[in-house]
Amino acid sequence: MHKLIIHKLGPIRHCELQCTQFMTLTGFQASGKSTIAKAVYYFRTIKDDIIELAREQALNSKDTDSFENELGLDRRLENHLREKFLRTFGSSWGMEKEMFLEYCFTDELSVKISLVEDERYGTPNYIWVTICDELRQFLRKKNHYLSVTTLGIPEEELKKFKTEIYGLFRDEDTVVYIPAGRSMITLLSQQLGYIYATMDEMQKRSLDNCTKDYLERILRLKPEFSEGLQGLALYPGAKTFLSPDTVKQALNLIKKILRGTYRYSNGEEQIVLEDGKYVKINYSSSGQQECVWILNLLFYHLIQQNRTLFIVEEPESHLFPESQKYISELIALVVKMGHSVLLTTHSPYVLGTLNNLLYAGTLAPKYQDDADKIISKLFWIEHDKFDSWFVEDGTIENCMDREIQMIQNERIDEISKVINADFDMLLELQSSAQEAGVTIC
């Protein structure tokens, strides 16, 4: 099981958590949920970084004048992770010297980031990358492993290298990060391609890694939806375990959330309504703009059947509570099909829905057929694959009630305690005034 440790990074003072297939992070704003989510993204994409670095090394192997080409794959990875840290978490200059974060993929394989003083760069906060011996030996063994022909790198060779890397990390998941604040990107849908194409490399590098990855993914996948979601469903991935009922349930949930369905036609993103008419995405509601690419990415990878880790920030944004329920069920359906999810949320409706799905899965077998009529079995969550964490005051606390195998209700209603306390004090004030014979309302 993967383990993440963060110490004195951003609002996080210290946290350690075991990563399960389905995790939720909740807590007040600026408590550190996004820091944890970005840290998971940072480490879980290292395996793909190595593949890309090996490709670049092979393609540039004839450039004998390049200093970078003289570096081994292990040194290339260190340099890359140093730059990647800055583009994910920002400058290290203002960070505390004791800062470090570490991710353990297995008992033997880990990567750690810390700060040291380095006179060469005149900074006490030089980013130091520690690669475990097992990974370093692998990288040295695979240095200049990929070959190049007149047609490029042989596909079978690249595929074999990817299989070895994923096996080493015990991690087969593609990572898809879906950040908060999605509506602005959707609002600029018509101009998005042009804006990004006219940005120079320096401007692109100024984007944080997670937003850049999300933006590029959208631009790349838009044409896949030229026939809408229904058309996409006609071209499933190579595997065949996805049942027609699963696809139908996913499409029904998306239709309920969007009040229509998505299509990319003639260079336009559209929400197609039931009567066949459509609304351009930049004229749709804020809720539709916020959630449309969560839905598209979930459905796309569900259909393609490639194992994926979705990191989704605040899926509830701008959505009515009923739609929050539906999007939570869609996420649970995706997990049921073998994918993984890390979810950040402020919503009691999202957490309450997840609790219902956890509870349905604990019912005795004789009740399960009747429960299936209330909530489809396709949405039920297996409690041993689920964890929920509350982020507060720089630390995290597991908020699962292990006895009933559900999220603690007091954590779901955390803000209600503050609101109810205010109301109780107002009632007490009124009661005191009445006893004194004073009218205050």
C-alpha positions in Angstrom: 0.0 0.0 0.0 1.3 3.5 -0.9 2.2 5.9 1.9 2.5 9.7 1.7 4.3 11.8 4.3 4.3 15.7 4.2 6.1 17.8 6.7 5.9 21.6 6.9 4.7 22.2 3.3 2.2 25.1 2.9 -0.5 24.9 5.5 0.4 21.3 6.3 2.5 20.9 9.5 2.7 17.1 9.4 0.6 14.4 7.9 1.0 10.7 7.1 -1.6 8.7 5.3 -2.0 5.3 3.7 -3.4 5.7 0.2 -6.5 3.5 -0.6 -8.4 3.1 -3.8 -11.0 5.7 -2.8 -10.1 8.6 -0.5 -11.8 11.9 0.4 -10.3 14.9 2.0 -12.5 17.4 3.8 -11.9 20.4 6.0 -12.0 24.2 6.0 -10.6 26.4 3.2 -6.8 26.8 3.1 -6.4 23.8 5.5 -4.1 21.9 3.1 -6.4 19.6 1.1 -5.0 20.8 -2.3 -1.5 20.5 -0.9 -2.1 16.8 -0.2 -3.8 16.3 -3.6 -0.9 17.9 -5.5 1.6 15.8 -3.5 -0.1 12.6 -4.6 -0.2 13.9 -8.2 3.5 14.9 -8.0 4.6 11.4 -6.9 2.2 9.2 -8.8 3.2 10.8 -12.1 7.0 10.0 -11.6 6.7 6.7 -13.5 5.4 8.6 -16.6 8.1 11.3 -16.1 10.7 8.5 -16.4 9.2 7.2 -19.6 9.2 10.7 -21.1 12.8 11.3 -20.0 13.9 8.0 -21.6 12.2 9.0 -24.8 13.9 12.4 -24.9 17.3 10.8 -24.1 16.9 8.4 -27.1 15.7 11.0 -29.5 18.5 13.4 -28.6 21.2 10.8 -28.4 22.9 12.1 -31.6 23.2 15.6 -30.1 26.8 15.1 -28.8 27.1 18.8 -28.0 24.3 18.7 -25.5 25.4 18.7 -21.8 22.0 17.3 -20.9 22.7 14.3 -23.1 25.7 13.4 -21.0 23.6 12.9 -17.9 22.4 9.5 -16.9 18.7 8.7 -16.5 18.9 9.0 -12.7 20.5 12.5 -12.9 17.9 13.6 -15.5 15.1 12.4 -13.1 16.6 14.4 -10.2 16.8 17.6 -12.3 13.3 17.0 -13.6 11.8 16.4 -10.2 13.4 19.6 -8.8 11.9 21.7 -11.5 8.6 19.8 -11.2 8.4 20.6 -7.5 8.8 24.4 -8.2 6.0 24.2 -10.9 3.7 22.3 -8.6 4.2 24.0 -5.2 5.9 27.3 -6.0 9.3 28.8 -4.9 11.1 27.0 -2.1 12.6 30.3 -0.8 9.9 31.0 1.7 9.6 27.4 2.9 10.9 26.2 6.2 14.2 24.4 6.2 12.7 21.3 7.8 10.2 20.8 4.9 10.1 17.4 3.3 7.7 15.1 1.5 8.1 11.5 0.8 6.2 8.8 -1.0 6.6 5.1 -0.5 5.4 3.0 -3.4 6.6 -0.2 -1.8 8.7 -1.2 1.2 11.8 -0.8 -1.0 10.9 1.9 -3.4 10.5 5.5 -2.3 11.3 9.1 -3.4 11.9 12.0 -1.0 12.1 15.7 -1.5 13.8 18.0 1.1 15.7 21.3 1.4 19.4 21.7 1.9 21.8 24.7 1.8 23.7 24.9 -1.4 26.5 27.5 -1.9 26.5 27.1 -5.7 23.1 28.7 -5.9 23.3 31.0 -3.0 20.2 29.6 -1.3 19.6 27.7 1.9 16.5 26.1 0.3 17.9 24.1 -2.5 15.6 21.3 -3.5 17.2 17.9 -2.8 15.9 14.8 -4.4 16.5 11.5 -2.8 15.9 8.4 -5.0 16.0 5.0 -3.3 18.7 2.5 -4.3 16.3 0.2 -6.1 15.1 3.0 -8.4 18.5 4.4 -8.9 19.9 1.0 -9.9 17.0 0.5 -12.3 17.6 3.8 -13.9 21.3 3.2 -14.4 20.6 -0.2 -15.9 18.1 1.3 -18.3 20.3 4.3 -19.3 20.1 4.7 -23.1 17.8 1.7 -23.1 15.5 2.9 -25.9 16.7 2.8 -29.4 15.8 5.0 -32.4 15.1 4.0 -36.0 14.3 6.2 -39.0 10.6 5.8 -37.9 11.3 6.8 -34.3 11.3 4.7 -31.2 9.9 1.2 -31.8 6.4 0.9 -30.2 7.0 -2.5 -28.8 10.2 -1.4 -27.1 8.5 1.6 -25.6 5.6 -0.6 -24.4 7.9 -3.1 -22.8 9.8 -0.3 -21.0 6.4 1.1 -19.7 5.4 -2.3 -18.4 8.7 -2.6 -16.5 8.4 0.9 -15.0 4.7 0.4 -13.9 5.7 -3.0 -12.4 8.6 -1.5 -10.5 6.3 1.2 -9.0 3.5 -1.3 -8.4 1.3 1.3 -10.0 -0.7 0.8 -13.3 -2.8 4.0 -13.0 -2.8 6.9 -15.4 -3.2 10.1 -13.3 -5.9 12.6 -14.2 -5.9 15.8 -12.1 -9.1 17.9 -12.2 -8.5 21.2 -10.4 -11.0 23.5 -8.7 -12.0 26.7 -10.6 -12.8 24.9 -13.8 -15.5 27.2 -15.0 -13.1 29.9 -16.2 -11.4 27.4 -18.5 -14.7 26.2 -19.8 -15.9 29.8 -20.2 -13.0 30.5 -22.6 -13.7 27.3 -24.5 -13.9 29.0 -27.9 -10.6 30.9 -27.4 -8.8 28.2 -25.4 -6.9 26.6 -28.2 -5.8 29.9 -29.6 -4.7 31.3 -26.3 -2.7 28.3 -25.4 -1.1 28.0 -28.9 0.1 31.7 -28.7 1.7 31.3 -25.3 5.5 31.0 -25.4 7.3 28.3 -23.4 8.0 30.7 -20.5 4.3 31.5 -20.2 3.3 27.9 -20.3 5.9 27.1 -17.6 4.3 29.7 -15.4 1.2 27.6 -15.1 1.2 25.2 -12.2 1.7 21.6 -13.3 -1.8 20.4 -12.4 -3.6 23.2 -14.3 -1.3 22.7 -17.3 -2.0 19.0 -17.3 -5.7 19.6 -17.1 -5.7 22.2 -19.8 -3.7 20.1 -22.3 -5.8 17.0 -21.6 -9.0 18.9 -22.5 -7.5 20.3 -25.7 -6.3 16.9 -26.7 -9.5 15.0 -26.0 -12.2 17.4 -27.3 -12.2 15.8 -30.8 -13.0 12.4 -29.2 -16.5 13.8 -28.4 -17.4 14.8 -31.9 -20.3 12.3 -31.8 -21.2 13.1 -28.3 -21.1 10.8 -25.3 -23.3 8.2 -27.0 -20.9 8.1 -30.0 -17.9 7.7 -27.6 -19.7 4.7 -26.0 -19.7 2.9 -29.4 -15.9 2.7 -29.4 -14.9 1.0 -26.1 -11.4 0.1 -25.1 -9.8 -3.3 -25.8 -11.1 -5.0 -22.7 -14.7 -6.2 -22.6 -15.8 -6.4 -19.0 -17.8 -3.1 -19.1 -21.5 -4.1 -19.3 -24.1 -2.2 -21.3 -25.9 -1.5 -18.0 -22.8 0.2 -16.6 -22.6 2.5 -19.6 -26.3 3.2 -19.4 -26.2 4.1 -15.7 -23.2 6.4 -16.3 -25.0 8.1 -19.2 -28.2 8.5 -17.2 -26.3 10.1 -14.3 -24.5 12.5 -16.6 -27.8 13.5 -18.3 -29.3 14.2 -14.9 -26.4 16.4 -13.8 -26.0 18.3 -17.1 -29.7 18.5 -18.0 -28.5 17.3 -21.4 -25.4 15.8 -22.9 -22.1 17.0 -24.2 -20.9 17.3 -27.8 -18.0 18.9 -29.6 -19.1 19.9 -33.0 -17.7 22.3 -35.6 -15.1 23.6 -33.2 -17.8 24.3 -30.5 -18.4 22.7 -27.1 -22.1 22.2 -26.7 -24.7 21.0 -24.2 -27.3 19.2 -26.3 -30.8 19.4 -24.7 -33.6 16.8 -24.8 -35.4 18.5 -27.7 -32.2 18.3 -29.9 -31.4 22.0 -29.5 -28.1 23.0 -27.9 -26.4 25.7 -25.9 -22.8 26.7 -26.4 -20.8 25.8 -23.4 -19.7 29.4 -22.7 -23.4 30.3 -22.4 -24.4 27.4 -20.2 -24.9 27.7 -16.4 -22.0 28.0 -14.0 -22.8 24.5 -12.6 -22.6 23.0 -16.1 -19.4 24.8 -16.8 -17.9 23.6 -13.5 -18.8 19.9 -13.9 -18.8 19.2 -17.6 -15.2 18.1 -17.9 -15.3 16.1 -14.7 -18.1 14.1 -16.3 -16.3 13.9 -19.7 -13.1 12.7 -18.2 -14.7 10.2 -16.0 -16.8 8.8 -18.9 -13.9 8.8 -21.3 -11.6 6.7 -19.1 -14.5 4.5 -18.1 -15.2 3.7 -21.7 -11.5 3.3 -22.6 -11.1 1.0 -19.6 -7.5 2.1 -18.8 -6.9 2.1 -15.1 -6.9 5.7 -13.9 -6.4 7.6 -10.7 -8.7 10.7 -10.7 -7.8 13.5 -8.4 -10.9 15.7 -8.3 -11.1 19.0 -6.4 -14.5 20.1 -5.2 -16.8 18.2 -7.7 -19.8 19.9 -5.9 -18.9 23.4 -7.1 -22.0 25.4 -8.3 -24.2 22.2 -8.2 -27.6 21.8 -6.6 -27.6 19.2 -3.8 -29.5 16.7 -6.0 -26.8 17.0 -8.7 -24.1 16.6 -6.0 -25.7 13.3 -5.2 -25.6 12.2 -8.8 -22.0 13.2 -9.4 -21.0 11.3 -6.2 -22.7 8.2 -7.5 -20.9 8.5 -10.9 -17.6 8.8 -9.1 -18.4 5.7 -7.0 -19.4 3.8 -10.2 -16.0 4.7 -11.8 -14.3 3.3 -8.6 -16.5 0.1 -8.8 -15.1 -0.4 -12.3 -11.5 -0.6 -11.0 -10.3 3.0 -11.1 -9.1 5.0 -8.1 -10.2 8.4 -6.8 -8.9 11.1 -4.5 -11.6 13.6 -3.8 -11.5 17.0 -2.0 -14.8 18.4 -0.9 -16.6 20.8 1.5 -20.0 19.4 0.8 -22.1 17.4 3.4 -24.2 16.3 0.5 -21.2 14.6 -1.2 -20.1 13.0 2.1 -23.7 12.0 3.0 -24.1 10.3 -0.4 -20.9 8.4 0.0 -22.1 7.3 3.5 -25.3 5.9 1.9 -23.2 4.0 -0.6 -21.0 2.6 2.1 -24.0 1.6 4.2 -25.7 -0.2 1.3 -22.5 -2.3 0.9 -22.7 -3.5 4.5 -26.2 -4.9 4.4 -26.7 -8.6 4.9 -27.0 -10.6 1.6 -30.8 -11.2 2.1 -31.5 -7.5 2.0 -29.2 -6.6 -0.9 -31.7 -7.2 -3.8 -34.2 -4.9 -2.1 -31.4 -2.3 -1.5 -30.4 -2.6 -5.1 -33.8 -1.2 -6.0 -33.1 1.9 -3.9 -29.5 2.4 -4.8 -27.9 0.4 -7.7 -25.3 -2.1 -6.7 -23.1 -0.5 -9.3 -22.7 2.5 -6.9 -22.0 0.6 -3.7 -18.6 1.3 -2.0 -16.5 -1.4 -0.4 -15.5 -0.1 3.0 -12.1 -1.7 3.0 -11.1 0.3 -0.1 -12.4 3.6 1.2 -10.9 6.2 3.6 -11.9 9.7 4.6 -9.7 12.3 6.2 -10.3 15.6 7.9 -7.6 18.3 7.4 -7.3 20.9 10.2 -4.6 22.9 11.9 -1.9 21.5 9.7 -2.6 17.9 10.4 -5.0 15.2 9.2 -7.3 12.9 11.1 -9.0 9.8 9.8 -12.7 10.4 10.2 -14.0 6.9 9.5 -16.1 5.2 12.2 -14.6 1.7 12.0 -17.4 0.1 14.0 -20.1 1.0 11.5 -17.7 1.4 8.5 -18.9 4.9 7.6 -17.7 8.5 7.7 -18.3 10.0 11.2 -21.5 12.1 11.1 -19.9 14.8 13.3 -17.4 15.4 10.5 -20.1 15.6 7.9 -21.9 18.1 10.0 -18.8 20.0 11.1 -20.1 23.4 10.0 -23.5 22.7 11.4 -22.0 22.7 14.9 -20.8 26.3 14.4 -24.2 27.4 13.0 -26.1 25.5 15.7 -23.9 27.0 18.4 -24.8 30.5 17.2 -28.5 29.7 17.1 -28.3 28.2 20.7 -26.7 31.4 21.9 -29.4 33.5 20.3 -32.0 31.4 21.9 -30.3 31.7 25.3 -30.2 35.5 24.8 -33.9 35.6 24.0 -34.7 33.4 27.0 -32.6 35.6 29.3 -34.3 38.7 28.0 -37.8 37.3 28.5 -36.9 36.4 32.1 -35.8 40.0 32.6 -39.1 41.2 31.0 -37.3 42.7 28.0 -38.6 42.3 24.4 -35.9 41.9 21.8 -37.9 40.7 18.8 
